[in-house]
Amino acid sequence: MLKVTHKAADKVEFESWVKAASKGDSCLYHEGVLANDRAEGGLKSLRINALALEATKYANDGIVDLVQKRIKSERYHYIAVRTSKPLLGWSKPPAPQPTPAIAA
């Protein structure tokens, strides 16, 4: 049974989760019927669409696997599961360096 370890409300939260997640960690990124909810229109649909596109981008790169779990009729959990593939081109930001004094 898949245990969800995180829930992302938007694209930024999802991306942060991906960067911090370990292999096997899971993130619920939508509950409902994704295709219908993306098509409703309005700001909520824009947020849902942006989040779904972000999840798809990482899935296409092999960083996450996307799964669905049926909760009841017309209700699904959409879950991303972190794979072991490393994030290329991303590293934790370096620690801030002290600014050298400027001679007068």
Residue pairs with C-beta under 8 A, 6 or more apart in sequence:
2 26
2 67
2 69
2 79
2 81
3 26
4 26
4 27
4 28
4 77
4 79
5 25
5 26
5 27
6 17
6 21
6 25
6 26
6 27
6 28
7 27
7 28
7 29
8 14
8 17
8 27
8 28
8 29
8 51
10 47
10 50
10 51
11 47
11 50
11 51
11 53
11 54
14 27
14 29
14 51
14 54
14 55
14 80
15 54
17 25
17 27
18 27
18 58
18 63
18 64
18 80
18 82
18 87
19 87
19 90
21 27
21 82
22 82
23 82
23 83
23 84
24 81
24 82
25 81
25 82
26 79
26 80
26 81
26 82
27 79
27 80
27 82
28 77
28 78
28 79
29 51
29 52
29 55
29 78
29 79
29 80
30 37
30 48
30 51
30 52
30 77
30 78
31 71
31 75
31 76
31 77
31 78
32 75
32 76
33 74
33 75
33 76
34 48
34 52
34 76
34 78
37 44
37 45
37 48
38 45
38 48
38 49
38 52
39 45
52 78
55 64
55 66
55 78
55 80
56 66
58 64
58 80
59 65
59 66
59 80
61 85
62 83
62 85
63 82
63 83
63 85
63 87
64 80
64 81
64 82
64 83
65 80
65 81
65 83
66 78
66 79
66 80
66 81
67 78
67 79
67 80
67 81
68 76
68 77
68 78
68 79
69 76
69 77
69 79
70 76
71 77
